[in-house]
């Protein structure tokens, strides 16, 4: 079973995206670079939002990334996740950004394999603010394996 099928079995749906102000998924050679995809959830971790809520917000960002990648590449198959950057809107005292960004990593592990194409490098950082007050923003870099 391919990554696209696994994603659909996990409830990920794909919808057509119209071009916007910025490219949601840019291709360069055999790499796909996504723009930051933000959660619908707003708020600050450590000041009202729990780690569990942040985890779900990061997972939501990953679903949006998958949709953008699918729109650009036509499939999730034949891709390897290289790197994730997770940005968490959090207080100065909050130190569990890594647990929040696990929401994105865990979904990618389920779809691409934790020890295979989903085994990725990652940064999970805390920010004093994110655009429009969103809780989480995530971006990703994928390699297209067939173009090696």
C-alpha positions in Angstrom: 0.0 0.0 0.0 1.3 3.4 -0.9 1.4 6.6 1.2 -1.6 8.1 -0.6 -3.7 5.1 0.3 -2.5 5.1 3.9 -3.3 8.8 4.2 -6.8 8.3 3.0 -7.3 5.3 5.4 -6.3 7.7 8.2 -9.0 10.2 7.1 -6.9 12.6 5.1 -8.8 14.1 2.2 -7.4 15.9 -0.8 -9.0 19.0 -2.3 -8.0 21.1 -5.3 -6.2 24.3 -4.4 -6.3 27.5 -6.4 -3.1 29.4 -6.8 -2.8 32.1 -4.1 -0.4 34.9 -3.2 2.4 32.4 -2.3 3.3 29.0 -3.6 2.1 26.4 -1.0 4.5 23.8 -2.4 7.4 24.7 -4.6 9.5 22.2 -6.5 13.2 22.4 -7.2 14.9 19.5 -8.9 13.8 16.5 -6.8 12.7 18.4 -3.7 9.3 19.8 -2.6 9.4 22.7 -0.2 6.2 23.6 1.5 5.3 27.0 2.8 4.3 27.2 6.5 0.9 25.7 6.9 -1.0 27.1 10.0 -3.5 25.6 12.3 -7.1 26.8 12.5 -6.7 26.8 16.2 -5.6 30.1 17.7 -4.0 30.8 21.0 -0.8 30.3 23.0 0.6 27.1 24.5 1.2 27.6 28.2 -1.5 30.3 28.4 -4.8 28.6 27.8 -3.9 25.8 25.3 -2.8 22.4 26.5 -0.1 20.2 24.9 -2.9 17.9 23.7 -4.6 20.8 21.9 -1.3 21.9 20.4 -0.6 18.3 19.3 -3.9 18.3 17.4 -3.1 21.7 15.9 0.2 20.4 14.6 -1.5 17.4 13.2 -3.9 19.7 11.4 -1.0 21.5 9.9 0.4 18.2 8.6 -2.9 17.4 6.9 -2.8 20.7 5.2 0.8 20.1 4.1 -0.2 16.7 2.7 -3.0 18.3 0.6 -0.6 20.9 -0.8 2.0 18.2 -1.6 -0.6 16.1 -3.3 -1.8 19.0 -5.3 1.7 19.8 -6.5 3.0 16.2 -7.0 -0.2 14.4 -7.8 0.4 11.8 -5.2 2.1 11.1 -1.8 3.7 8.0 -3.2 7.4 7.9 -4.0 8.1 10.7 -1.5 10.6 10.8 1.4 10.1 13.3 4.2 13.4 15.0 4.8 12.8 17.9 7.3 10.1 19.5 9.4 10.1 22.8 11.0 7.4 23.3 13.7 6.7 26.8 15.1 4.7 26.9 18.3 3.0 30.1 19.7 4.0 29.7 23.3 4.8 31.6 26.5 8.4 32.0 27.7 7.9 29.4 30.4 6.5 26.7 28.0 9.1 24.1 27.1 7.2 21.3 25.5 7.2 22.5 21.9 8.7 19.1 20.9 5.6 17.4 22.3 3.3 19.7 20.3 5.1 19.2 17.0 4.9 15.4 17.6 1.4 15.9 16.3 2.8 16.5 12.8 5.6 14.0 13.1 3.4 11.2 14.3 1.0 11.6 11.3 3.9 11.5 8.9 5.3 8.4 10.6 1.9 6.7 10.2 1.8 7.5 6.5 5.4 7.2 5.3 6.8 4.9 8.0 8.6 5.8 11.1 11.8 3.9 10.2 11.5 4.4 6.4 10.5 7.4 4.3 8.9 9.2 7.2 12.1 9.2 9.4 12.9 12.9 9.3 15.0 15.7 10.7 13.0 18.2 12.7 13.2 21.5 14.6 10.5 22.4 17.1 10.7 26.0 18.2 8.7 28.4 20.4 7.7 31.8 19.2 6.3 34.8 21.0 3.7 35.2 18.3 2.7 33.6 15.0 0.7 35.2 12.1 -3.0 35.9 13.0 -2.4 34.4 16.4 -2.4 30.8 15.3 -1.2 28.1 17.7 1.1 26.2 15.4 2.8 26.6 12.0 4.6 23.7 10.2 6.6 23.5 7.0 8.2 20.5 5.4 10.8 19.4 2.8 10.2 16.2 0.8 12.4 14.3 -1.6 10.9 12.8 -4.8 12.6 9.4 -4.8 12.1 8.5 -8.5 14.0 11.6 -9.6 17.3 10.5 -8.0 
